[in-house]
């Protein structure tokens, strides 16, 4: 995988940075994927153009 991460490390990083969307675990899984947070970037920008 990229940058030498194993598939297990990649999965753990994605799961640990996912955002809770207030549904049951069987409906949301780990939550909403936050790619910026998973990559260690600022994830506060929601893409709407307003902060």
Biopython code that builds the backbone (N, CA, C, O; Angstrom):
import numpy as np
from Bio.PDB.StructureBuilder import StructureBuilder

atoms = [
    (1, "UNK", "N", (0.841, -1.174, 0.000)),
    (1, "UNK", "CA", (0.000, 0.000, 0.000)),
    (1, "UNK", "C", (0.890, 1.242, 0.000)),
    (1, "UNK", "O", (2.098, 1.160, 0.225)),
    (2, "UNK", "N", (0.284, 2.365, -0.251)),
    (2, "UNK", "CA", (1.029, 3.612, -0.353)),
    (2, "UNK", "C", (1.756, 3.940, 0.941)),
    (2, "UNK", "O", (1.253, 3.673, 2.032)),
    (3, "UNK", "N", (2.915, 4.508, 0.814)),
    (3, "UNK", "CA", (3.735, 4.948, 1.940)),
    (3, "UNK", "C", (4.081, 3.828, 2.911)),
    (3, "UNK", "O", (4.414, 4.095, 4.066)),
    (4, "UNK", "N", (4.009, 2.596, 2.468)),
    (4, "UNK", "CA", (4.419, 1.473, 3.294)),
    (4, "UNK", "C", (3.413, 1.025, 4.332)),
    (4, "UNK", "O", (3.749, 0.196, 5.179)),
    (5, "UNK", "N", (2.184, 1.540, 4.304)),
    (5, "UNK", "CA", (1.165, 1.113, 5.256)),
    (5, "UNK", "C", (0.587, -0.226, 4.827)),
    (5, "UNK", "O", (0.366, -0.462, 3.639)),
    (6, "UNK", "N", (0.345, -1.089, 5.783)),
    (6, "UNK", "CA", (-0.294, -2.369, 5.480)),
    (6, "UNK", "C", (-1.795, -2.151, 5.303)),
    (6, "UNK", "O", (-2.318, -1.085, 5.628)),
    (7, "UNK", "N", (-2.470, -3.152, 4.794)),
    (7, "UNK", "CA", (-3.923, -3.028, 4.635)),
    (7, "UNK", "C", (-4.607, -2.896, 5.994)),
    (7, "UNK", "O", (-5.627, -2.216, 6.104)),
    (8, "UNK", "N", (-4.070, -3.524, 7.014)),
    (8, "UNK", "CA", (-4.650, -3.434, 8.359)),
    (8, "UNK", "C", (-4.468, -2.026, 8.917)),
    (8, "UNK", "O", (-5.399, -1.466, 9.495)),
    (9, "UNK", "N", (-3.278, -1.448, 8.751)),
    (9, "UNK", "CA", (-3.033, -0.080, 9.222)),
    (9, "UNK", "C", (-3.917, 0.922, 8.490)),
    (9, "UNK", "O", (-4.424, 1.865, 9.099)),
    (10, "UNK", "N", (-4.104, 0.724, 7.198)),
    (10, "UNK", "CA", (-4.954, 1.614, 6.406)),
    (10, "UNK", "C", (-6.399, 1.529, 6.886)),
    (10, "UNK", "O", (-7.048, 2.557, 7.081)),
    (11, "UNK", "N", (-6.904, 0.321, 7.076)),
    (11, "UNK", "CA", (-8.277, 0.131, 7.553)),
    (11, "UNK", "C", (-8.455, 0.765, 8.925)),
    (11, "UNK", "O", (-9.454, 1.444, 9.164)),
    (12, "UNK", "N", (-7.508, 0.555, 9.823)),
    (12, "UNK", "CA", (-7.597, 1.132, 11.166)),
    (12, "UNK", "C", (-7.617, 2.655, 11.122)),
    (12, "UNK", "O", (-8.372, 3.284, 11.864)),
    (13, "UNK", "N", (-6.802, 3.250, 10.267)),
    (13, "UNK", "CA", (-6.765, 4.713, 10.132)),
    (13, "UNK", "C", (-8.095, 5.244, 9.609)),
    (13, "UNK", "O", (-8.597, 6.250, 10.112)),
    (14, "UNK", "N", (-8.667, 4.589, 8.616)),
    (14, "UNK", "CA", (-9.955, 5.024, 8.071)),
    (14, "UNK", "C", (-11.057, 4.901, 9.120)),
    (14, "UNK", "O", (-11.881, 5.805, 9.258)),
    (15, "UNK", "N", (-11.080, 3.806, 9.850)),
    (15, "UNK", "CA", (-12.105, 3.595, 10.868)),
    (15, "UNK", "C", (-11.960, 4.573, 12.028)),
    (15, "UNK", "O", (-12.961, 5.062, 12.550)),
    (16, "UNK", "N", (-10.736, 4.861, 12.434)),
    (16, "UNK", "CA", (-10.535, 5.732, 13.593)),
    (16, "UNK", "C", (-10.821, 7.201, 13.286)),
    (16, "UNK", "O", (-11.038, 7.984, 14.210)),
    (17, "UNK", "N", (-10.828, 7.589, 12.025)),
    (17, "UNK", "CA", (-11.093, 8.987, 11.664)),
    (17, "UNK", "C", (-12.488, 9.194, 11.088)),
    (17, "UNK", "O", (-12.850, 10.318, 10.740)),
    (18, "UNK", "N", (-13.278, 8.123, 10.981)),
    (18, "UNK", "CA", (-14.649, 8.254, 10.468)),
    (18, "UNK", "C", (-15.491, 9.054, 11.453)),
    (18, "UNK", "O", (-15.286, 8.982, 12.665)),
    (19, "UNK", "N", (-16.439, 9.814, 10.921)),
    (19, "UNK", "CA", (-17.299, 10.661, 11.747)),
    (19, "UNK", "C", (-18.614, 9.950, 12.034)),
    (19, "UNK", "O", (-19.243, 9.397, 11.132)),
    (20, "UNK", "N", (-19.019, 9.971, 13.290)),
    (20, "UNK", "CA", (-20.288, 9.378, 13.711)),
    (20, "UNK", "C", (-21.432, 10.161, 13.068)),
    (20, "UNK", "O", (-21.453, 11.390, 13.123)),
    (21, "UNK", "N", (-22.377, 9.453, 12.461)),
    (21, "UNK", "CA", (-23.522, 10.125, 11.830)),
    (21, "UNK", "C", (-24.826, 9.801, 12.562)),
    (21, "UNK", "O", (-25.915, 9.938, 12.003)),
    (22, "UNK", "N", (-24.699, 9.373, 13.812)),
    (22, "UNK", "CA", (-25.825, 9.172, 14.727)),
    (22, "UNK", "C", (-26.828, 8.131, 14.255)),
    (22, "UNK", "O", (-28.032, 8.293, 14.454)),
    (23, "UNK", "N", (-26.351, 7.084, 13.645)),
    (23, "UNK", "CA", (-27.184, 5.945, 13.297)),
    (23, "UNK", "C", (-26.668, 4.742, 14.063)),
    (23, "UNK", "O", (-25.576, 4.782, 14.629)),
    (24, "UNK", "N", (-27.442, 3.684, 14.081)),
    (24, "UNK", "CA", (-26.986, 2.472, 14.737)),
    (24, "UNK", "C", (-25.774, 1.897, 14.014)),
    (24, "UNK", "O", (-25.576, 2.136, 12.823)),
    (25, "UNK", "N", (-24.970, 1.138, 14.748)),
    (25, "UNK", "CA", (-23.756, 0.555, 14.161)),
    (25, "UNK", "C", (-24.057, -0.291, 12.931)),
    (25, "UNK", "O", (-23.270, -0.310, 11.984)),
    (26, "UNK", "N", (-25.184, -0.987, 12.937)),
    (26, "UNK", "CA", (-25.511, -1.814, 11.776)),
    (26, "UNK", "C", (-26.026, -0.994, 10.600)),
    (26, "UNK", "O", (-26.190, -1.533, 9.506)),
    (27, "UNK", "N", (-26.285, 0.300, 10.802)),
    (27, "UNK", "CA", (-26.715, 1.180, 9.724)),
    (27, "UNK", "C", (-25.581, 2.049, 9.196)),
    (27, "UNK", "O", (-25.536, 2.340, 8.001)),
    (28, "UNK", "N", (-24.669, 2.465, 10.061)),
    (28, "UNK", "CA", (-23.618, 3.398, 9.642)),
    (28, "UNK", "C", (-22.246, 2.762, 9.564)),
    (28, "UNK", "O", (-21.327, 3.363, 9.006)),
    (29, "UNK", "N", (-22.077, 1.573, 10.103)),
    (29, "UNK", "CA", (-20.740, 0.996, 10.151)),
    (29, "UNK", "C", (-19.851, 1.855, 11.025)),
    (29, "UNK", "O", (-20.213, 2.159, 12.162)),
    (30, "UNK", "N", (-18.708, 2.249, 10.525)),
    (30, "UNK", "CA", (-17.786, 3.093, 11.302)),
    (30, "UNK", "C", (-18.135, 4.566, 11.190)),
    (30, "UNK", "O", (-17.582, 5.379, 11.931)),
    (31, "UNK", "N", (-19.033, 4.935, 10.287)),
    (31, "UNK", "CA", (-19.442, 6.323, 10.135)),
    (31, "UNK", "C", (-19.094, 6.877, 8.767)),
    (31, "UNK", "O", (-18.821, 6.127, 7.829)),
    (32, "UNK", "N", (-19.105, 8.176, 8.666)),
    (32, "UNK", "CA", (-18.819, 8.890, 7.421)),
    (32, "UNK", "C", (-17.311, 8.986, 7.223)),
    (32, "UNK", "O", (-16.593, 9.459, 8.105)),
    (33, "UNK", "N", (-16.843, 8.547, 6.091)),
    (33, "UNK", "CA", (-15.413, 8.570, 5.796)),
    (33, "UNK", "C", (-14.917, 10.014, 5.729)),
    (33, "UNK", "O", (-15.479, 10.840, 5.009)),
    (34, "UNK", "N", (-13.871, 10.305, 6.477)),
    (34, "UNK", "CA", (-13.241, 11.631, 6.483)),
    (34, "UNK", "C", (-11.833, 11.453, 5.924)),
    (34, "UNK", "O", (-10.881, 11.215, 6.666)),
    (35, "UNK", "N", (-11.721, 11.571, 4.613)),
    (35, "UNK", "CA", (-10.455, 11.308, 3.935)),
    (35, "UNK", "C", (-9.369, 12.283, 4.392)),
    (35, "UNK", "O", (-8.225, 11.878, 4.597)),
    (36, "UNK", "N", (-9.711, 13.548, 4.552)),
    (36, "UNK", "CA", (-8.717, 14.534, 4.977)),
    (36, "UNK", "C", (-8.124, 14.150, 6.332)),
    (36, "UNK", "O", (-6.906, 14.175, 6.506)),
    (37, "UNK", "N", (-8.967, 13.801, 7.277)),
    (37, "UNK", "CA", (-8.482, 13.403, 8.603)),
    (37, "UNK", "C", (-7.638, 12.136, 8.509)),
    (37, "UNK", "O", (-6.616, 12.020, 9.185)),
    (38, "UNK", "N", (-8.054, 11.193, 7.681)),
    (38, "UNK", "CA", (-7.302, 9.944, 7.524)),
    (38, "UNK", "C", (-5.904, 10.204, 6.972)),
    (38, "UNK", "O", (-4.963, 9.470, 7.274)),
    (39, "UNK", "N", (-5.776, 11.251, 6.162)),
    (39, "UNK", "CA", (-4.478, 11.604, 5.586)),
    (39, "UNK", "C", (-3.698, 12.583, 6.462)),
    (39, "UNK", "O", (-2.587, 12.982, 6.113)),
    (40, "UNK", "N", (-4.279, 12.969, 7.597)),
    (40, "UNK", "CA", (-3.603, 13.883, 8.502)),
    (40, "UNK", "C", (-3.720, 15.338, 8.093)),
    (40, "UNK", "O", (-2.913, 16.167, 8.513)),
    (41, "UNK", "N", (-4.718, 15.659, 7.278)),
    (41, "UNK", "CA", (-4.929, 17.032, 6.814)),
    (41, "UNK", "C", (-6.042, 17.688, 7.621)),
    (41, "UNK", "O", (-6.725, 17.013, 8.392)),
    (42, "UNK", "N", (-6.233, 19.004, 7.454)),
    (42, "UNK", "CA", (-7.287, 19.734, 8.134)),
    (42, "UNK", "C", (-8.620, 19.291, 7.570)),
    (42, "UNK", "O", (-8.892, 19.481, 6.384)),
    (43, "UNK", "N", (-9.448, 18.706, 8.407)),
    (43, "UNK", "CA", (-10.757, 18.233, 7.937)),
    (43, "UNK", "C", (-11.879, 19.147, 8.398)),
    (43, "UNK", "O", (-13.046, 18.762, 8.321)),
    (44, "UNK", "N", (-11.564, 20.347, 8.876)),
    (44, "UNK", "CA", (-12.596, 21.260, 9.346)),
    (44, "UNK", "C", (-13.357, 21.918, 8.211)),
    (44, "UNK", "O", (-14.466, 22.407, 8.424)),
    (45, "UNK", "N", (-12.796, 21.943, 7.016)),
    (45, "UNK", "CA", (-13.473, 22.533, 5.866)),
    (45, "UNK", "C", (-14.496, 21.544, 5.350)),
    (45, "UNK", "O", (-14.140, 20.454, 4.902)),
    (46, "UNK", "N", (-15.761, 21.914, 5.409)),
    (46, "UNK", "CA", (-16.818, 21.003, 4.974)),
    (46, "UNK", "C", (-17.134, 21.110, 3.489)),
    (46, "UNK", "O", (-18.054, 20.446, 3.010)),
    (47, "UNK", "N", (-16.392, 21.931, 2.750)),
    (47, "UNK", "CA", (-16.582, 22.033, 1.310)),
    (47, "UNK", "C", (-17.670, 22.985, 0.864)),
    (47, "UNK", "O", (-17.935, 23.095, -0.333)),
    (48, "UNK", "N", (-18.315, 23.686, 1.806)),
    (48, "UNK", "CA", (-19.399, 24.576, 1.440)),
    (48, "UNK", "C", (-18.912, 25.967, 1.076)),
    (48, "UNK", "O", (-19.677, 26.770, 0.543)),
    (49, "UNK", "N", (-17.649, 26.263, 1.357)),
    (49, "UNK", "CA", (-17.126, 27.593, 1.081)),
    (49, "UNK", "C", (-17.270, 28.541, 2.243)),
    (49, "UNK", "O", (-16.766, 29.663, 2.196)),
    (50, "UNK", "N", (-17.959, 28.102, 3.298)),
    (50, "UNK", "CA", (-18.073, 28.892, 4.518)),
    (50, "UNK", "C", (-17.447, 28.115, 5.650)),
    (50, "UNK", "O", (-17.537, 26.887, 5.686)),
    (51, "UNK", "N", (-16.816, 28.809, 6.574)),
    (51, "UNK", "CA", (-16.168, 28.117, 7.713)),
    (51, "UNK", "C", (-16.871, 28.363, 8.989)),
    (51, "UNK", "O", (-16.455, 27.856, 10.031)),
]
sb = StructureBuilder()
sb.init_structure("model")
sb.init_model(0)
sb.init_chain("A")
sb.init_seg("    ")
for serial, (resi, resn, name, xyz) in enumerate(atoms, 1):
    if name == "N":
        sb.init_residue(resn, " ", resi, " ")
    sb.init_atom(name, np.array(xyz, "f"), 0.0, 1.0, " ", f" {name:<3s}", serial, name[0])
structure = sb.get_structure()
